[in-house]
Amino acid sequence: MLRLRRVETDMRIELMPLIDVIFLILTFFVYAMVLMVRVDMLPVPLEAYASGESTEPNPAVAVTLRLDGKIFVGQEHTGVENMLSAIEVAKQQSPNTIVYLVLEKGVGDIDRGPLLTSVWDRLHRAGIDIKLVGEPAGP
């Protein structure tokens, strides 16, 4: 019996089918992300009204009470004494500035209760409207 010998060819990896599969998967995920966006409005043309207001957000400044008892207005450390002057500077630049009171989450070395009431009292006596910032409560 006669045997035929075949020449063994070197194995090689074809990259074109691999690239096609990668682009197919990429297309699938991009399309899936587009479908995940929920739009709850109908696209309608809006009327112009003379009594309308600008939709630009109001500027804001945050008064932050850190765990170590330091008080920051925006990014600068002010302390209780200079807190009102820093807020007044922000309000002079833009009168409709909103003031947020932020407490850093966690348990610190000092009791921040008296500090919080002192800050709240000073801001309230100065006639500054204060909004609290926190995490939403669980169900």
N, C-alpha and C positions, 0 to 999 in steps of 0.2 A: 504494500500500500504506500502510495506516494503522499508525503506530507507537504503541504504548502507553507512556506514560511512567510509570515507577514512582518513587515518592518514596523517596529513599535514607534509610534510618534510621541513626541514629548507632550505631556499634559500642559495645558495652559488655561488660565482663567479669563473668560470673556468679560470685559467690563461693561460693555454696552447694555446687556440685559440687566445687570446690576444697577446701573444708573437709571434705567427705565423704571425699575421697581422702586427705587428711592424716590424718584419724582412722582410716581403714582401715590405712594404713601404720603408724601408732603402735600400733594394736591388734596388728598382725602382729609388730612388734618386741618388745612386751611379752610376748606369748605365746611367742615364740622364746626370750626370756630365762628364762621359767618352765621351759621344757622343757630348758634347758641345765643346770639344777641336778640333780646326781646324788645320789640318796639310796640308800645302800647298806645301810640298816637296815630291818627290818620294824617297824612301830609296834606295840609290845607294852606292856601295863601292867607296871610294875616292882614287884617285891616289896620290902618294907621289912625290913632286917636290923639286928639290934642291933649288929653289928660294923662297920657301915658308917661311912664317913668323909665329911666335907663335901667337896663338889666345888669349893669356892672356891679359886682359885689362890693360891699362896704369894706374899707380897710379895717384891720383888726390888730390888737395888741394883746399879748398874753402875759398875765402876771402868774409866775410859776413859783410854787413853794416846793423846794427840794426836800429830800429825806433828811439832809443834814441841817435844815432850818434856813438855808440861804434863800433869798427872794430875788427873782430875776424879772425884769420887765423887758420883754422881747428877748434879746440875746445878752443883755448887759446885767451884771450883778449890781443891784441898787440898794438892797436892804429896806427895812421898813421906813427909814427916815427919808430917803430920796425917791421912794416909789411914786408918790403923788406928783412930784415935779416931772418925772420921766413920762408919766401918763399925760400930764398937761402938755408937754412938748409934742407928744404924738397927736393929741386932740387939736393943738394949734395948727399942725400941718394939715390935718383933715378933721373937720368938726364932727363928722358922722362916724368916727372910729368906734368900733365895738370892743369892749374890754372883756376878756375871758379870764377866769380864775381857774388855774390848773394845779392839781395836787399830784405830785409824783407818786406812783403806785409803790407800795411796799411798806415795811416797818423800819423806821429809822431809830437812831440812838436817842433822839429827843422827842418830847411830846409836841406835836404840831398843832394841837387843839387850840391853846391860847394864841399861838401865832396866827392861825386861821381866823379866829374871832377878831383879833386886832386888825388884821388886813381888811377883813370884811367891814368892820366898823369904820375904819378910816376912809375906805372907798365910798361907803354909804353916806357918811357925813359930808363928803366932798360933792355929793350929788351925782356920782358916777353909777350908771346902770351896769350891773355885773351879771355875766352869764357863766355858769359852771360848765366845765368840760369833764367828761368821764366816759367810761365804757357803757354800752347799753346793758341793762339788766337782763339776766337770763329768763327763760320762760317760767 
